[in-house]
Amino acid sequence: MTATDVPPASLPPSPPQCLPQRLPYEGVRVVEFTHMVMGPTCGMVLADLGAEVIKVEAIGHGRRGDATRELIGSGAGFFPMFNRNKKSLALDLQTPEGLEAALRLIATADIVSENFKPGTMAKLGLDHASLKALNPRLIYVSHKGFLPGPYEHRTALDEVVQMMGGLAYMTGRPGDPLRAGTSVNDIMGGMFGAIGAMAALAQRDHPQHGTGRGQEIQSALFENNVFLVAQHMMQFAVTGQAAAPMPARISAWAVYDVFKVKDGEQIFLAVVSDSAWAIFCQAFGLSDLQADERLKTNNDRVRAREWMMPLLRERMAAYSAAELSAIFEKNALPFAPITRPEALFADPHLLATGGLAPITLPDGRPGQTVLMPITLDGQRPGIRASAPRLGEHTQALLAELGYDEAAIAQLLARGLASD
């Protein structure tokens, strides 16, 4: 059985998550009205860092909570990935009773986060202008397709902004735009929303010059995408030359490619400096290439790629990917096997360093998920709870908000709340 055949549930558990006694945002309450990826990512970041994140999910009138729960195919991983460490409160927000419960909750919150179409929250009376009167300390984070301007009325998706924002052009071959292989703008847009919320918390609560007031934060997919391609925009500004799509680019480094090697395997190999070129040539016995004056410097080798790369591909093809990996690692040269996402569940580095953590999947099976790529005092922020089932915390939260048992029972019986 290969690594790619190993189902996540059968993998050995990751090392225990030894978290700091107090996470940075413990005591911060976040109420989110979110779905899909962008908004939930913001809440996930804050939740992983200790915040109490309460996901308000709409029920009634044909709604059954966050519709992301029911996605299949490429969306099947969205809900369990981006909704861990959260609580679920299920309410009919189109009734006075359900809206009242949501407002009681918001009155206790530090942050409200939402990512619905423009106007949706205003129709419910849950927009920033309405809520700041209820809770002047409230930080309100809106995740949108576009910041206010000529495009703000458009409906945006990650793929839409990748196409119009230059990323798909840079990723694909010339004439063949191609979206990136993950939800880069949704995830990064949510992260920027979380960064904005953190900045607003600091500005509100700073011990010397805190304002004591909340504010509205906006993060947008299109502007996030433009930020991602800004390096290519600046390349044009500096050189006057338009950046070519990545598969057709003139590389800054002579050897920076995927090689097809023994038994049809693939591996990425890089030689990015003159000293690395000398080490590479010595490691593989390429004395003829090392002595060739046409290949003396990195820029010389970039200019010689047309004839040099076929020679290197022919010589590297005699090795297996494992043999090349061993030689490159021994000589501190950059390399990477071409790995599929599912194989990462068995990655020895992730397993040894605690990069994966156990969760319960939506269907009740045990599984693993990926932790945030940071450490706090040497420890990864971990998983306190798997993604909640719809309304899992409804009764407890309503009781905390002052509803007695009879009132909670009535809300549940009338379908205005769900557990």
C-alpha positions as CSV (number, residue, x, y, z in Angstrom):
1,M,0.0,0.0,0.0
2,T,1.4,3.4,-0.9
3,A,1.0,6.6,1.1
4,T,-1.7,7.8,-1.3
5,D,-3.8,4.7,-0.6
6,V,-3.9,5.3,3.2
7,P,-7.3,6.6,4.3
8,P,-7.0,9.4,6.8
9,A,-8.9,7.5,9.6
10,S,-6.2,4.8,9.6
11,L,-3.2,7.0,10.1
12,P,-1.3,7.1,13.4
13,P,-2.5,10.0,15.5
14,S,-0.5,13.2,15.5
15,P,1.5,14.1,18.7
16,P,-0.7,15.7,21.4
17,Q,-1.4,19.4,21.0
18,C,0.3,21.0,24.0
19,L,-1.3,24.4,23.9
20,P,-0.3,27.5,25.9
21,Q,-2.3,27.8,29.1
22,R,-4.1,30.8,27.6
23,L,-4.5,31.4,23.9
24,P,-4.2,35.0,22.7
25,Y,-7.9,35.7,22.0
26,E,-9.4,33.7,24.8
27,G,-12.3,35.8,26.2
28,V,-13.0,37.4,22.8
29,R,-16.5,36.5,21.5
30,V,-17.1,36.4,17.8
31,V,-20.5,36.0,16.2
32,E,-20.4,35.0,12.6
33,F,-23.0,34.9,9.8
34,T,-20.9,33.1,7.2
35,H,-20.9,30.4,4.6
36,M,-18.6,28.8,2.1
37,V,-14.9,29.6,2.7
38,M,-14.0,33.3,3.0
39,G,-16.0,34.3,6.1
40,P,-15.6,30.9,7.8
41,T,-11.8,31.2,7.4
42,C,-11.8,34.5,9.3
43,G,-13.7,32.8,12.2
44,M,-11.4,29.7,12.1
45,V,-8.3,31.8,12.5
46,L,-9.8,33.7,15.5
47,A,-11.2,30.4,16.9
48,D,-7.9,28.6,16.6
49,L,-6.3,31.5,18.5
50,G,-8.7,31.1,21.3
51,A,-11.7,33.2,20.5
52,E,-15.2,31.9,21.2
53,V,-16.7,31.8,17.8
54,I,-20.5,31.3,17.5
55,K,-21.8,30.4,14.1
56,V,-25.3,31.7,13.7
57,E,-27.0,29.5,11.1
58,A,-30.3,30.4,9.4
59,I,-33.2,27.9,9.5
60,G,-36.8,28.0,8.3
61,H,-38.2,29.1,5.0
62,G,-36.3,26.2,3.3
63,R,-33.0,26.9,5.0
64,R,-31.2,24.2,6.9
65,G,-28.2,26.1,8.2
66,D,-25.0,26.7,6.3
67,A,-25.6,25.1,2.9
68,T,-21.8,24.4,2.8
69,R,-22.6,21.5,5.1
70,E,-24.2,19.7,2.1
71,L,-21.6,20.3,-0.6
72,I,-20.1,17.3,-2.4
73,G,-17.2,17.0,-4.8
74,S,-14.5,19.7,-4.5
75,G,-16.6,21.4,-1.8
76,A,-16.9,18.4,0.6
77,G,-13.9,19.5,2.7
78,F,-15.0,23.1,3.2
79,F,-17.2,22.8,6.2
80,P,-15.1,20.5,8.4
81,M,-11.9,22.4,7.5
82,F,-13.1,26.0,8.1
83,N,-15.6,25.6,11.0
84,R,-13.6,23.7,13.7
85,N,-13.4,25.2,17.2
86,K,-16.8,26.9,16.7
87,K,-20.3,26.7,18.2
88,S,-23.5,26.5,16.2
89,L,-26.7,28.5,17.0
90,A,-29.6,27.7,14.7
91,L,-32.2,30.5,14.4
92,D,-35.0,31.6,12.1
93,L,-33.7,35.1,11.5
94,Q,-36.7,36.1,9.4
95,T,-38.9,36.0,12.5
96,P,-39.0,38.6,15.3
97,E,-38.2,35.9,17.9
98,G,-35.2,34.6,16.0
99,L,-33.8,38.0,15.3
100,E,-34.3,39.0,18.9
101,A,-32.1,36.1,20.0
102,A,-29.4,37.1,17.5
103,L,-29.5,40.7,18.7
104,R,-29.1,39.5,22.3
105,L,-26.1,37.5,21.3
106,I,-24.6,40.4,19.3
107,A,-24.9,42.7,22.3
108,T,-22.4,40.4,24.1
109,A,-20.0,40.1,21.2
110,D,-16.6,41.7,20.4
111,I,-16.7,40.9,16.7
112,V,-19.4,40.2,14.1
113,S,-18.2,38.6,10.9
114,E,-20.3,38.2,7.7
115,N,-19.8,37.3,4.0
116,F,-23.2,37.5,2.4
117,K,-24.2,39.5,-0.7
118,P,-24.3,43.3,-0.3
119,G,-27.6,44.3,1.3
120,T,-28.4,40.9,2.9
121,M,-27.4,41.9,6.4
122,A,-29.1,45.3,6.1
123,K,-32.4,43.7,5.2
124,L,-32.2,41.8,8.5
125,G,-31.2,44.9,10.4
126,L,-27.8,43.2,11.1
127,D,-25.6,45.6,9.2
128,H,-22.9,47.7,10.8
129,A,-24.9,50.9,10.9
130,S,-27.7,49.1,12.8
131,L,-25.6,47.2,15.2
132,K,-23.1,49.9,16.3
133,A,-25.9,51.6,18.1
134,L,-26.7,48.4,20.0
135,N,-23.0,47.7,20.8
136,P,-20.6,50.7,20.3
137,R,-17.6,48.4,21.0
138,L,-18.5,46.0,18.2
139,I,-16.0,45.3,15.5
140,Y,-17.8,44.4,12.3
141,V,-16.0,42.5,9.6
142,S,-17.5,42.3,6.1
143,H,-16.0,39.9,3.6
144,K,-17.1,40.9,0.0
145,G,-16.3,40.3,-3.6
146,F,-15.1,43.9,-4.1
147,L,-14.4,46.9,-1.9
148,P,-16.8,49.8,-2.4
149,G,-16.5,51.1,-6.0
150,P,-17.7,50.5,-9.6
151,Y,-17.6,46.7,-9.2
152,E,-19.2,46.3,-5.8
153,H,-22.6,45.3,-7.2
154,R,-21.1,42.3,-9.0
155,T,-21.3,38.7,-7.6
156,A,-17.8,37.4,-7.1
157,L,-16.3,34.0,-6.6
158,D,-12.7,33.0,-6.2
159,E,-12.5,31.9,-9.8
160,V,-14.1,35.1,-11.0
161,V,-11.5,37.3,-9.4
162,Q,-8.7,35.0,-10.5
163,M,-9.8,35.5,-14.1
164,M,-10.2,39.3,-13.9
165,G,-7.3,39.9,-11.5
166,G,-4.5,38.4,-13.6
167,L,-3.9,35.3,-11.5
168,A,-5.4,32.8,-13.9
169,Y,-3.4,34.4,-16.7
170,M,-0.2,33.9,-14.8
171,T,-1.0,30.3,-13.7
172,G,-2.0,29.0,-17.1
173,R,-0.1,28.5,-20.3
174,P,-0.2,31.4,-22.8
175,G,-3.8,31.5,-24.1
176,D,-5.0,29.0,-21.6
177,P,-5.9,30.8,-18.3
178,L,-6.1,28.4,-15.4
179,R,-7.3,29.0,-11.8
180,A,-5.0,28.1,-9.0
181,G,-5.5,24.7,-7.5
182,T,-7.1,25.9,-4.2
183,S,-9.3,28.7,-2.9
184,V,-6.5,31.1,-2.5
185,N,-8.5,34.3,-2.5
186,D,-11.2,33.0,-0.3
187,I,-8.7,31.8,2.3
188,M,-6.4,34.8,2.1
189,G,-9.4,37.2,2.1
190,G,-10.7,35.6,5.3
191,M,-7.2,35.8,6.8
192,F,-7.0,39.5,6.0
193,G,-10.5,39.9,7.6
194,A,-9.0,38.3,10.7
195,I,-6.0,40.6,10.6
196,G,-8.3,43.6,10.3
197,A,-10.3,42.4,13.3
198,M,-7.1,41.9,15.3
199,A,-6.0,45.5,14.4
200,A,-9.4,46.8,15.4
201,L,-9.2,45.0,18.8
202,A,-5.8,46.5,19.4
203,Q,-7.0,49.9,18.5
204,R,-10.0,49.6,20.7
205,D,-8.3,48.1,23.8
206,H,-4.8,49.5,23.8
207,P,-4.0,50.3,27.4
208,Q,-2.5,53.8,26.6
209,H,-4.4,55.0,23.6
210,G,-7.3,52.7,23.0
211,T,-10.4,54.3,21.6
212,G,-12.9,52.0,23.4
213,R,-14.9,51.9,20.2
214,G,-15.4,49.3,17.5
215,Q,-15.3,49.9,13.8
216,E,-16.1,48.3,10.4
217,I,-13.5,46.2,8.7
218,Q,-13.8,45.2,5.0
219,S,-11.9,42.5,3.1
220,A,-12.5,41.7,-0.5
221,L,-11.7,38.9,-3.0
222,F,-10.7,41.1,-5.9
223,E,-8.4,43.3,-3.9
224,N,-6.9,40.2,-2.3
225,N,-6.2,38.8,-5.8
226,V,-4.6,42.1,-6.9
227,F,-2.4,41.9,-3.9
228,L,-1.3,38.4,-4.9
229,V,-0.3,39.5,-8.4
230,A,1.3,42.8,-7.3
231,Q,4.8,41.4,-7.7
232,H,4.1,40.9,-11.4
233,M,2.6,44.4,-11.6
234,M,5.7,45.8,-10.0
235,Q,7.9,43.8,-12.4
236,F,6.3,45.7,-15.2
237,A,6.7,49.0,-13.4
238,V,10.4,48.3,-12.8
239,T,11.4,46.7,-16.1
240,G,8.8,47.9,-18.6
241,Q,8.3,44.3,-19.6
242,A,5.0,42.5,-19.0
243,A,5.3,39.4,-16.9
244,A,4.8,36.2,-18.9
245,P,2.5,33.4,-17.6
246,M,4.5,31.2,-15.3
247,P,4.8,28.2,-17.6
248,A,6.3,30.5,-20.3
249,R,8.3,32.8,-18.1
250,I,12.0,33.5,-18.4
251,S,13.1,32.1,-15.1
252,A,15.4,34.0,-12.8
253,W,17.2,30.8,-12.2
254,A,18.7,28.4,-14.6
255,V,17.6,25.1,-13.1
256,Y,14.2,25.5,-11.5
257,D,12.1,22.8,-13.1
258,V,10.1,19.6,-12.9
259,F,12.1,16.6,-14.2
260,K,10.7,13.3,-15.4
261,V,13.0,10.6,-14.1
262,K,13.3,6.8,-13.8
263,D,10.0,4.8,-13.9
264,G,8.1,7.9,-15.0
265,E,8.3,9.6,-11.7
266,Q,8.5,13.4,-11.4
267,I,10.5,15.6,-9.1
268,F,11.2,19.4,-8.8
269,L,14.9,20.3,-8.7
270,A,16.4,23.7,-8.2
271,V,19.9,25.1,-8.6
272,V,19.7,28.8,-7.9
273,S,23.2,30.1,-7.3
274,D,26.7,29.8,-8.7
275,S,27.9,28.0,-5.5
276,A,24.9,25.6,-5.7
277,W,25.8,24.9,-9.4
278,A,29.3,23.8,-8.4
279,I,27.9,21.5,-5.7
280,F,25.3,20.1,-8.1
281,C,27.9,19.4,-10.7
282,Q,30.2,17.7,-8.2
283,A,27.5,15.6,-6.7
284,F,26.4,14.2,-10.1
285,G,29.8,14.1,-11.8
286,L,29.0,16.8,-14.3
287,S,32.6,18.0,-14.7
288,D,32.1,18.8,-18.4
289,L,29.3,21.2,-17.6
290,Q,31.1,22.7,-14.6
291,A,34.1,23.5,-16.9
292,D,32.0,24.9,-19.7
293,E,32.6,28.7,-19.8
294,R,29.1,29.2,-21.4
295,L,27.6,28.0,-18.0
296,K,29.9,30.0,-15.7
297,T,27.2,32.2,-14.0
298,N,23.5,31.8,-13.3
299,N,22.7,34.4,-16.0
300,D,24.9,32.5,-18.4
301,R,23.0,29.4,-17.6
302,V,19.6,31.1,-18.0
303,R,20.6,32.2,-21.5
304,A,21.8,28.6,-22.2
305,R,18.6,26.9,-21.0
306,E,17.5,25.9,-24.6
307,W,20.5,23.5,-25.0
308,M,21.5,23.0,-21.4
309,M,18.1,21.7,-20.0
310,P,17.8,18.8,-22.5
311,L,21.3,17.6,-21.4
312,L,20.3,17.8,-17.7
313,R,17.0,16.1,-18.2
314,E,18.8,13.2,-20.0
315,R,21.3,12.8,-17.2
316,M,18.8,13.1,-14.3
317,A,16.5,10.5,-16.0
318,A,19.0,7.8,-15.0
319,Y,18.0,8.3,-11.4
320,S,14.9,7.5,-9.4
321,A,13.1,10.3,-7.6
322,A,14.2,8.7,-4.3
323,E,17.9,8.7,-5.4
324,L,17.7,12.3,-6.5
325,S,16.0,13.3,-3.3
326,A,18.7,11.7,-1.2
327,I,21.5,13.4,-3.2
328,F,19.9,16.8,-3.1
329,E,19.1,16.6,0.6
330,K,22.7,15.5,1.4
331,N,24.0,18.5,-0.5
332,A,21.5,21.0,0.9
333,L,20.0,21.7,-2.6
334,P,16.3,22.5,-3.0
335,F,14.1,19.6,-4.3
336,A,10.5,18.4,-4.0
337,P,8.7,15.2,-4.9
338,I,5.5,15.9,-6.7
339,T,2.9,15.1,-4.1
340,R,-0.9,14.8,-4.2
341,P,-2.9,16.4,-1.4
342,E,-4.2,13.1,0.0
343,A,-0.6,11.8,0.4
344,L,0.1,14.5,2.9
345,F,-1.9,12.6,5.6
346,A,1.1,10.3,5.7
347,D,3.8,12.9,5.4
348,P,6.4,12.0,8.0
349,H,7.3,15.7,8.8
350,L,3.6,16.7,9.4
351,L,3.1,13.6,11.6
352,A,6.3,14.2,13.6
353,T,5.7,17.9,14.1
354,G,2.0,17.8,15.0
355,G,0.9,19.5,11.8
356,L,-2.2,17.2,11.7
357,A,-4.7,16.9,14.5
358,P,-7.6,14.4,15.0
359,I,-11.2,15.5,14.4
360,T,-14.5,13.9,13.9
361,L,-15.8,14.2,10.3
362,P,-19.3,15.3,9.6
363,D,-20.5,11.7,9.2
364,G,-19.1,10.7,12.6
365,R,-15.9,9.0,11.3
366,P,-12.6,9.8,12.9
367,G,-10.2,11.8,10.7
368,Q,-7.4,14.4,10.7
369,T,-7.2,18.0,9.7
370,V,-4.5,20.5,9.1
371,L,-3.5,23.1,11.8
372,M,-2.6,26.7,11.1
373,P,1.0,27.0,9.9
374,I,2.3,28.9,13.0
375,T,3.6,28.2,16.4
376,L,3.0,30.1,19.6
377,D,5.9,29.6,22.0
378,G,6.8,26.5,20.1
379,Q,3.3,25.0,20.0
380,R,0.8,24.8,17.2
381,P,-2.7,26.2,18.1
382,G,-4.8,23.0,18.1
383,I,-8.3,21.7,17.8
384,R,-10.6,22.1,20.8
385,A,-13.7,20.9,18.9
386,S,-14.5,19.5,15.5
387,A,-17.0,21.4,13.3
388,P,-20.3,21.5,15.1
389,R,-23.5,19.9,14.0
390,L,-26.3,22.3,13.2
391,G,-27.6,23.9,16.3
392,E,-25.4,21.9,18.6
393,H,-25.0,24.7,21.1
394,T,-28.4,26.4,20.6
395,Q,-29.9,25.5,24.0
396,A,-26.8,26.3,26.0
397,L,-26.4,29.7,24.3
398,L,-30.1,30.7,24.6
399,A,-29.9,29.8,28.3
400,E,-26.8,32.0,28.7
401,L,-28.7,34.9,27.0
402,G,-31.4,34.7,29.6
403,Y,-34.0,32.4,28.1
404,D,-35.6,30.1,30.6
405,E,-36.4,26.4,29.9
406,A,-40.0,27.1,28.9
407,A,-39.0,29.9,26.5
408,I,-36.3,27.7,24.9
409,A,-38.7,24.8,24.5
410,Q,-41.2,27.1,22.9
411,L,-38.7,28.4,20.4
412,L,-37.7,24.8,19.5
413,A,-41.2,23.6,19.2
414,R,-42.2,26.5,16.9
415,G,-39.1,25.8,14.7
416,L,-37.7,29.3,15.5
417,A,-34.6,27.7,16.9
418,S,-33.1,24.2,16.3
419,D,-30.8,21.9,18.3
